[in-house]
Amino acid sequence: MNYSLNNIPERTKKPRQHGFTMAMDKGLSPREVENFLDVSAEHVDIVKLGWATSYVTPKLKEKLEVYDRFDIPVYFGGTLFEAFAIRNQIDDYKKVLEKYNLKYCEVSDGSIDLPHDEKCKYIEDLSKYVTVLSEVGSKDAEKIIPPYRWIQLMQEELDAGAWKVIGEARESGNVGLFRSTGEVRSGLVQEILTKIPFEKIIWEAPQKAQQVWFIKLIGPNVNLGNIAPQEIIPLETIRLGLRGDTFNEFLKDQN
């Protein structure tokens, strides 16, 4: 940090197992990635190339090389996995992961109907080659999953070999964990946390109010995802109690 302040909450250090910030890249150029990481790399743990944007993004290899230079792991969004799965092209998907030397992948079923035992088999298989993040929740706002089912799905996917599970919210933050207004389904989140360790969950929370809510509930080292590149440093100030939204949150024990 640039100077010293007392009563700043302790943040986990990279490489960390919790306190994660997952950034969402929706089509940045290699030069934009370099500018982004020049100021934010310290606060970014992993980057998702949103949904299937990697399919159409020019200079993809060059962009991935920039992330690699900053030692930031990258994975392609779960929708790309679904696009391969529904076309019975999983072997081709593995070749894509190998071609771009990706160490992580996301398995999801937010856009397709995939029997859960089949999804778990994909997780088990892919985890032999890469570190798997699995996403729970639907992109269909009309599809409401009860809390007990969220817990069951998350636990089964962790048992199948997922490194962490992701709570679905889309890049807009208005489905899955959230109501259409962006309001957190607080009862759902709190019930999930009675069974699934917070360290194992990445909560997609693209909106500032959502980030604040999770930090107040779980603390500065909650795992948060789908963060826009320009919001990485603002989020870190929220984690540290240096923005109005959480300013008093970590001063409670001050003498």
HUDANOR-V47494 format. One record per backbone hydrogen bond with DSSP energy under -0.5 kcal/mol. CO is the residue of the C=O (numbers start at 1). NH is the residue of the N-H. Records with the same first field share a line. If there is no record, write none. Layout:
CO = NH, NH
This chain:
7 = 9
20 = 224
21 = 23, 45, 46
22 = 227
23 = 25, 48
24 = 26, 229
25 = 50
29 = 33
30 = 34
31 = 35
32 = 36
33 = 37
34 = 38
35 = 39
36 = 39, 40
37 = 41
40 = 43, 44
41 = 44
45 = 73
46 = 23
47 = 49, 75
48 = 25, 50
49 = 77
50 = 53
51 = 80
52 = 55
53 = 56, 57
57 = 60
59 = 63
60 = 64
61 = 65
62 = 66
63 = 67
64 = 68
65 = 69
66 = 70
67 = 72
68 = 71
71 = 73
73 = 47
74 = 104
75 = 49
76 = 106
77 = 80, 81
78 = 82
79 = 83
80 = 84
81 = 85
82 = 86
83 = 87
84 = 87, 89
85 = 88
89 = 93
90 = 94
91 = 95
92 = 96
93 = 97
94 = 98
95 = 99
96 = 100
97 = 102
98 = 101
103 = 131
105 = 133
106 = 108
107 = 135
110 = 139
112 = 114
115 = 118, 119
116 = 120
117 = 121
118 = 122
119 = 123
120 = 124
121 = 125
122 = 126
123 = 127
125 = 128
126 = 129, 130
130 = 132
131 = 105
132 = 163, 164
133 = 107
134 = 166
136 = 168
139 = 141
140 = 143
142 = 144
143 = 145
144 = 146
146 = 149, 150
147 = 151
148 = 152
149 = 153
150 = 154
151 = 155
152 = 156
153 = 157
154 = 158
155 = 159
156 = 160
157 = 161, 162
158 = 161
164 = 134
165 = 202
166 = 136, 168
167 = 204
168 = 177
169 = 173, 174, 175
175 = 177, 178
177 = 185
179 = 182
183 = 179
184 = 186
185 = 189
186 = 190
187 = 191
188 = 192
189 = 193
191 = 194
192 = 195, 196
195 = 197
197 = 200
198 = 201
200 = 165
201 = 203
202 = 167, 204
203 = 205, 225
207 = 211
208 = 212
209 = 213
210 = 214
211 = 215
212 = 216
213 = 217
214 = 218, 219
215 = 219
219 = 222
221 = 19
222 = 224
223 = 203
224 = 22
225 = 205
227 = 24
228 = 231
229 = 232
231 = 235
232 = 236
233 = 237
234 = 238
235 = 239
236 = 240
237 = 242
238 = 241
243 = 246, 247
244 = 247
246 = 249, 250
248 = 251
251 = 254
